[in-house]
């Protein structure tokens, strides 16, 4: 959930940078589209896609670490649950 939310924040950043004239990746992409500067567009989209994949990977690893720590606690140990019949 947190990793996907990052993608929405990137899209919102483009809108905010264009509306308020702030410099950033969103403004760079917007100007490059207007000027038809394809190498800049490709590089910026590749950069954003890389960030998106990296954030999702880190989120998945964090969730796996967190769930493993939760599953190894005493409440989830096999000794506390009787075997199913």
N, C-alpha and C positions, 0 to 999 in steps of 0.2 A: 504494500500500500504506500509506504513512504517513498519507495523508488519511483513508482508511477507518478506520484505527486510532484516529483522533481521535474518531470517532462512538462507538466502543466505550468509550473513556475517559469520554465524557460520560454514557453509560448507567451506568457504574460509579460515577461521581461522585454520581449521584442516590441510589444504594443506600448509599454510604458516608455521605452527608450525613444521610440518614434514620436509619440505624442509630446513628450517633454523635451525632446532634442538632446537627451543625454548621450554621451558617447558610450559605446559598448558593442557587443557582438550583434545584438538586434539591429542597431542603427547601421552597422557595417553591412549586414545582409540587405537591409532595406535600400541603402544607397547603391549597393552592387546590383540589385535587381533593376533599379531605375536606370543605371548606366549600362546594363547588360554585360557586366564584368563576370564572365562565367568562371574563371579560375578562383576568384574571391568567393563566389557563391558556393562552389564545390568545396573549397577549403573550410569555409565556415560551417557548412552543413555536416561535413565530415567531423569537424571538431565537436559540434553539438551532439552528433550521434555517438561519438566516442565517450563524451561525458555521460550521456544517458546510459550507455551500456556499463560503464565503470560504476556509476552510482547504483544501478540495479544489481551488479555483481557484489558490491560491498554490502548492500542491503540484504541480499540472500545469505551471504556468509555470516553476517551479524545475526540474522534470524536463526540460522543453523547452530551457531554457537550458543545463543540464548536458549533455544529449545533443548539442546543437549545438556546444558547446565540445569534446566528445570527437570528434565527427565531423569537425571541422575540423583535427584534429591530423594530423601527417605519416603516421601509421600507416594512416589511413583516406582518404588523398588518392587521387584517381583515378590519379595517376602511379605509385603503388606497386602497382596491380593491372592486369594485362594485360587487354585487352578480351576479352569472351567471344565465342566463335565458334559 
